Amino acid sequence: MYIDRKRILFLIMISMSLYVYSQAQDSSSERNSLKEGAWALQFGIGGNLTLTSFQGTTMAVKYQLSDRTAIRGGITISANTNNGNSSADEDTSNSADAINVSFVLQYLWYVNPSGPIHFYVGVGPSVAYSYSHNSLNYSFPDVQNGQLYWDQYSNASNSHQWMAGGIGVAGVEWFASQWLSLRAEYSEGIQYQWHSMNSTSDFSSTNTDYLPNNYRSSGTTKGWTLSSSGVSFGLNVYW
């Protein structure tokens, strides 16, 4: 039987939070850093308790506007490129490049600013852009009637995608100390997506009996999408 460990951990944390909160109504607010002017770095907690990105962002920062309100934002900029070559009976080269940029900004409301346990909700905009380029080129021998020819094939594709929308969150934060807290959070988002793609393919040969062949395609898709991150866990470091 499959057991969703994240969901179980989330339910346990919520139950413990409710119990501790009910037992600590009179706790001093000095046990947390929910104060005007406080800053916090936010990280996600992944499998095997490793630190990961938060809400898809490389780094997230939170600033307390007051003991009950805060604003947080996160940005991600990533890029990668891969190139390969091989030669045996065929001469092949390929490349793949990708760029991703995303930004999230949210306004948070804390239900109870005192004590070590805090429930909060939030909402805010999100935007993202991604670009990818892939190319493949290869040539291979073709023997016809004892004559050696070389055929060449190439393909290139480009993709652009924009996304813009909003994300709503609900969560609980528990302060292990004044400067360190753990959180469990659930989020739902709605985004408008615009995606364009174009592709080209070319075939040629040193055999004059073969005619060059060219193919071009392009397309655009647009529409609204709903997304959920499910339950996520994280770590906050205050100063």
VOPAGU-2260 file (C-alpha; in pm, 1 decimal, decimal comma):
REM VOPAGU-2260
SITE   aa  ch    i         X         Y         Z
SITE  MET   A    0       0,0       0,0       0,0
SITE  TYR   A    1     136,7     341,7     -97,9
SITE  ILE   A    2     166,4     591,0     187,6
SITE  ASP   A    3     197,3     960,1     115,8
SITE  ARG   A    4     458,8    1047,7     375,4
SITE  LYS   A    5     434,8    1419,3     307,3
SITE  ARG   A    6      60,7    1418,7     369,9
SITE  ILE   A    7     100,6    1220,9     692,4
SITE  LEU   A    8     377,8    1454,1     810,1
SITE  PHE   A    9     160,3    1754,5     727,7
SITE  LEU   A   10    -135,0    1614,2     926,3
SITE  ILE   A   11      91,4    1535,3    1221,6
SITE  MET   A   12     235,7    1886,8    1216,5
SITE  ILE   A   13    -112,1    2042,1    1198,7
SITE  SER   A   14    -232,4    1825,8    1490,6
SITE  MET   A   15      71,1    1910,9    1701,5
SITE  SER   A   16      31,3    2277,4    1611,4
SITE  LEU   A   17    -330,5    2282,0    1723,2
SITE  TYR   A   18    -240,2    2113,0    2051,8
SITE  VAL   A   19      57,8    2333,8    2127,4
SITE  TYR   A   20    -137,4    2642,1    2026,3
SITE  SER   A   21    -419,6    2551,8    2263,4
SITE  GLN   A   22    -168,6    2504,8    2544,5
SITE  ALA   A   23      29,2    2820,8    2474,4
SITE  GLN   A   24    -216,8    3103,5    2433,3
SITE  ASP   A   25     -31,8    3306,2    2693,4
SITE  SER   A   26     318,2    3240,2    2559,3
SITE  SER   A   27     536,3    3541,9    2508,4
SITE  SER   A   28     586,4    3674,7    2156,6
SITE  GLU   A   29     959,1    3680,1    2231,0
SITE  ARG   A   30     967,3    3315,0    2122,4
SITE  ASN   A   31     927,5    3419,5    1760,0
SITE  SER   A   32    1054,2    3683,3    1518,0
SITE  LEU   A   33     719,0    3801,1    1382,4
SITE  LYS   A   34     803,8    4164,4    1443,8
SITE  GLU   A   35     817,0    4469,1    1223,5
SITE  GLY   A   36    1145,4    4488,5    1035,0
SITE  ALA   A   37    1244,0    4120,5    1069,2
SITE  TRP   A   38    1387,8    3939,0     764,9
SITE  ALA   A   39    1393,2    3567,9     685,8
SITE  LEU   A   40    1548,4    3343,5     425,4
SITE  GLN   A   41    1313,5    3061,9     322,4
SITE  PHE   A   42    1413,3    2716,7     198,8
SITE  GLY   A   43    1220,5    2408,0      96,9
SITE  ILE   A   44    1274,5    2068,7     259,6
SITE  GLY   A   45    1281,4    1777,7      15,5
SITE  GLY   A   46    1332,1    1406,4      38,7
SITE  ASN   A   47    1585,8    1279,8     292,7
SITE  LEU   A   48    1554,4    1617,5     470,3
SITE  THR   A   49    1760,2    1799,1     205,7
SITE  LEU   A   50    1716,9    2172,8     142,0
SITE  THR   A   51    1555,6    2251,7    -193,6
SITE  SER   A   52    1405,2    2545,8    -378,1
SITE  PHE   A   53    1086,7    2703,7    -241,6
SITE  GLN   A   54     781,6    2744,8    -469,1
SITE  GLY   A   55    1009,0    2684,5    -764,2
SITE  THR   A   56    1241,3    2968,1    -670,8
SITE  THR   A   57    1612,4    2944,2    -603,3
SITE  MET   A   58    1587,5    3186,2    -311,6
SITE  ALA   A   59    1291,8    3330,3    -120,4
SITE  VAL   A   60    1306,3    3623,1     121,9
SITE  LYS   A   61    1037,3    3733,7     368,5
SITE  TYR   A   62    1004,4    4075,6     534,4
SITE  GLN   A   63     775,7    4141,6     830,0
SITE  LEU   A   64     567,6    4455,3     782,4
SITE  SER   A   65     419,2    4403,8    1129,4
SITE  ASP   A   66     358,4    4118,6    1371,2
SITE  ARG   A   67      52,6    4014,9    1165,1
SITE  THR   A   68     157,1    4088,9     805,9
SITE  ALA   A   69     455,4    4013,0     585,9
SITE  ILE   A   70     561,1    4019,9     224,9
SITE  ARG   A   71     780,6    3759,7      58,6
SITE  GLY   A   72     929,3    3717,6    -284,1
SITE  GLY   A   73    1136,7    3463,0    -468,3
SITE  ILE   A   74    1323,7    3462,2    -796,1
SITE  THR   A   75    1482,8    3190,3   -1005,7
SITE  ILE   A   76    1722,6    3232,2   -1296,0
SITE  SER   A   77    1860,9    2911,5   -1443,2
SITE  ALA   A   78    2029,5    2816,5   -1768,2
SITE  ASN   A   79    2189,6    2504,9   -1906,9
SITE  THR   A   80    2348,3    2391,7   -2229,1
SITE  ASN   A   81    2446,7    2051,1   -2361,1
SITE  ASN   A   82    2649,4    1967,0   -2670,6
SITE  GLY   A   83    2745,9    1630,1   -2810,2
SITE  ASN   A   84    2935,1    1486,6   -3106,0
SITE  SER   A   85    2990,4    1135,2   -3230,9
SITE  SER   A   86    3150,0     981,4   -3536,8
SITE  ALA   A   87    3153,7     623,6   -3651,2
SITE  ASP   A   88    2954,8     518,5   -3952,5
SITE  GLU   A   89    2760,7     841,6   -3894,7
SITE  ASP   A   90    2875,0    1192,6   -3808,2
SITE  THR   A   91    2634,8    1336,4   -3550,1
SITE  SER   A   92    2620,2    1658,5   -3350,0
SITE  ASN   A   93    2346,6    1785,4   -3122,1
SITE  SER   A   94    2288,2    2068,4   -2880,1
SITE  ALA   A   95    2024,2    2168,3   -2626,9
SITE  ASP   A   96    1997,3    2505,2   -2454,0
SITE  ALA   A   97    1740,1    2623,3   -2199,5
SITE  ILE   A   98    1671,9    2937,3   -1994,0
SITE  ASN   A   99    1414,9    2968,6   -1714,3
SITE  VAL   A  100    1318,7    3279,5   -1517,1
SITE  SER   A  101    1040,6    3295,8   -1257,0
SITE  PHE   A  102     925,4    3541,8    -990,8
SITE  VAL   A  103     674,5    3508,4    -705,3
SITE  LEU   A  104     550,5    3782,8    -471,6
SITE  GLN   A  105     300,2    3721,3    -189,2
SITE  TYR   A  106     133,6    3913,4      90,3
SITE  LEU   A  107      89,7    3709,5     410,2
SITE  TRP   A  108    -154,4    3748,3     700,2
SITE  TYR   A  109     -78,0    3580,1    1034,8
SITE  VAL   A  110    -385,4    3479,5    1235,4
SITE  ASN   A  111    -209,1    3477,0    1572,0
SITE  PRO   A  112     116,6    3671,1    1620,5
SITE  SER   A  113     192,1    3543,2    1972,6
SITE  GLY   A  114     346,1    3216,2    2084,1
SITE  PRO   A  115     548,3    2957,9    1889,2
SITE  ILE   A  116     267,2    2836,0    1658,0
SITE  HIS   A  117     125,7    3055,3    1381,5
SITE  PHE   A  118    -135,6    3001,1    1112,8
SITE  TYR   A  119    -122,6    3217,9     802,4
SITE  VAL   A  120    -276,8    3271,3     459,5
SITE  GLY   A  121    -141,6    3462,1     162,5
SITE  VAL   A  122    -194,4    3560,8    -198,3
SITE  GLY   A  123       8,9    3723,8    -472,1
SITE  PRO   A  124     118,5    3728,3    -836,5
SITE  SER   A  125     359,4    3499,6   -1017,2
SITE  VAL   A  126     527,5    3528,0   -1357,3
SITE  ALA   A  127     758,0    3291,5   -1544,2
SITE  TYR   A  128     938,2    3269,9   -1877,1
SITE  SER   A  129    1120,4    2979,3   -2037,1
SITE  TYR   A  130    1307,5    2934,9   -2362,2
SITE  SER   A  131    1457,2    2623,4   -2515,4
SITE  HIS   A  132    1649,4    2547,5   -2833,2
SITE  ASN   A  133    1735,6    2202,0   -2965,5
SITE  SER   A  134    1930,8    2111,3   -3277,7
SITE  LEU   A  135    2043,0    1787,8   -3437,8
SITE  ASN   A  136    2270,8    1739,1   -3737,8
SITE  TYR   A  137    2395,2    1415,4   -3879,1
SITE  SER   A  138    2531,5    1274,7   -4202,1
SITE  PHE   A  139    2550,8     910,9   -4302,4
SITE  PRO   A  140    2686,8     710,5   -4596,7
SITE  ASP   A  141    2454,8     585,4   -4868,9
SITE  VAL   A  142    2580,2     333,7   -5123,9
SITE  GLN   A  143    2388,7     318,8   -5451,0
SITE  ASN   A  144    2504,8      95,9   -5738,5
SITE  GLY   A  145    2852,0      78,5   -5593,9
SITE  GLN   A  146    2875,4     454,7   -5559,6
SITE  LEU   A  147    2920,7     616,2   -5218,4
SITE  TYR   A  148    2707,6     917,6   -5137,4
SITE  TRP   A  149    2655,0    1115,5   -4821,0
SITE  ASP   A  150    2312,6    1214,0   -4692,5
SITE  GLN   A  151    2268,8    1503,1   -4452,3
SITE  TYR   A  152    1979,8    1567,0   -4213,1
SITE  SER   A  153    1931,0    1859,9   -3975,5
SITE  ASN   A  154    1656,0    1961,1   -3737,1
SITE  ALA   A  155    1618,9    2268,9   -3516,1
SITE  SER   A  156    1337,1    2371,4   -3282,6
SITE  ASN   A  157    1271,8    2673,4   -3062,2
SITE  SER   A  158    1018,7    2714,6   -2784,3
SITE  HIS   A  159     904,3    3021,3   -2586,6
SITE  GLN   A  160     662,9    3009,2   -2293,4
SITE  TRP   A  161     516,7    3287,2   -2076,9
SITE  MET   A  162     306,0    3230,0   -1766,6
SITE  ALA   A  163     136,3    3489,8   -1546,0
SITE  GLY   A  164    -119,7    3451,7   -1270,8
SITE  GLY   A  165    -167,8    3431,9    -896,8
SITE  ILE   A  166    -100,2    3189,5    -612,3
SITE  GLY   A  167    -289,1    3149,7    -284,6
SITE  VAL   A  168    -133,6    2976,4      17,1
SITE  ALA   A  169    -235,2    2850,1     361,7
SITE  GLY   A  170       7,7    2716,3     616,8
SITE  VAL   A  171     136,7    2682,9     967,7
SITE  GLU   A  172     473,4    2797,1    1108,5
SITE  TRP   A  173     635,7    2665,7    1425,2
SITE  PHE   A  174     928,1    2844,1    1590,4
SITE  ALA   A  175    1191,3    2609,6    1729,7
SITE  SER   A  176    1376,0    2920,4    1849,9
SITE  GLN   A  177    1345,3    3292,9    1798,9
SITE  TRP   A  178    1553,3    3283,9    1480,0
SITE  LEU   A  179    1457,3    2942,2    1337,0
SITE  SER   A  180    1117,5    2804,7    1232,9
SITE  LEU   A  181     964,5    2516,9    1036,8
SITE  ARG   A  182     657,3    2547,3     818,1
SITE  ALA   A  183     404,7    2330,0     635,9
SITE  GLU   A  184     219,9    2494,2     349,1
SITE  TYR   A  185     -38,8    2420,6      82,5
SITE  SER   A  186     -77,1    2633,9    -231,4
SITE  GLU   A  187    -308,5    2664,6    -530,0
SITE  GLY   A  188    -240,7    2873,8    -837,0
SITE  ILE   A  189    -404,1    2989,0   -1156,9
SITE  GLN   A  190    -196,0    3105,1   -1453,4
SITE  TYR   A  191    -251,0    3219,1   -1808,3
SITE  GLN   A  192      -7,8    3041,0   -2038,8
SITE  TRP   A  193     118,5    3145,4   -2381,0
SITE  HIS   A  194     340,9    2901,2   -2567,8
SITE  SER   A  195     493,6    2926,7   -2915,1
SITE  MET   A  196     703,6    2673,6   -3102,4
SITE  ASN   A  197     870,5    2651,5   -3442,8
SITE  SER   A  198    1065,3    2370,8   -3601,5
SITE  THR   A  199    1266,6    2323,5   -3921,3
SITE  SER   A  200    1393,5    2004,0   -4083,3
SITE  ASP   A  201    1618,2    1976,3   -4389,0
SITE  PHE   A  202    1740,2    1679,0   -4589,9
SITE  SER   A  203    1999,6    1684,9   -4865,1
SITE  SER   A  204    2232,0    1439,6   -5037,7
SITE  THR   A  205    2535,7    1435,1   -5262,8
SITE  ASN   A  206    2330,7    1196,3   -5476,7
SITE  THR   A  207    2177,8    1422,5   -5741,5
SITE  ASP   A  208    1894,1    1174,9   -5788,7
SITE  TYR   A  209    1762,9    1280,4   -5447,4
SITE  LEU   A  210    1578,4    1608,6   -5423,5
SITE  PRO   A  211    1632,5    1825,2   -5114,4
SITE  ASN   A  212    1345,2    1807,9   -4868,5
SITE  ASN   A  213    1254,4    2093,1   -4633,5
SITE  TYR   A  214     987,8    2100,0   -4363,6
SITE  ARG   A  215     873,2    2395,4   -4155,7
SITE  SER   A  216     619,5    2401,8   -3873,1
SITE  SER   A  217     507,4    2647,2   -3609,0
SITE  GLY   A  218     227,7    2683,2   -3360,8
SITE  THR   A  219      93,6    2876,7   -3064,7
SITE  THR   A  220    -118,6    2764,8   -2770,8
SITE  LYS   A  221    -287,7    2985,0   -2512,4
SITE  GLY   A  222    -509,2    2919,7   -2213,8
SITE  TRP   A  223    -563,9    2908,5   -1840,6
SITE  THR   A  224    -418,2    2639,4   -1617,6
SITE  LEU   A  225    -477,7    2545,0   -1254,5
SITE  SER   A  226    -189,3    2409,8   -1050,2
SITE  SER   A  227    -124,9    2284,1    -700,4
SITE  SER   A  228     207,7    2231,0    -528,4
SITE  GLY   A  229      43,9    1999,2    -276,8
SITE  VAL   A  230     184,4    2005,3      73,8
SITE  SER   A  231     536,4    2145,5      99,7
SITE  PHE   A  232     766,8    2178,4     397,4
SITE  GLY   A  233    1026,6    2443,1     462,6
SITE  LEU   A  234    1277,3    2610,5     690,0
SITE  ASN   A  235    1293,4    2981,0     779,6
SITE  VAL   A  236    1605,1    3152,8     912,1
SITE  TYR   A  237    1537,5    3497,1    1069,6
SITE  TRP   A  238    1761,3    3787,8    1151,2
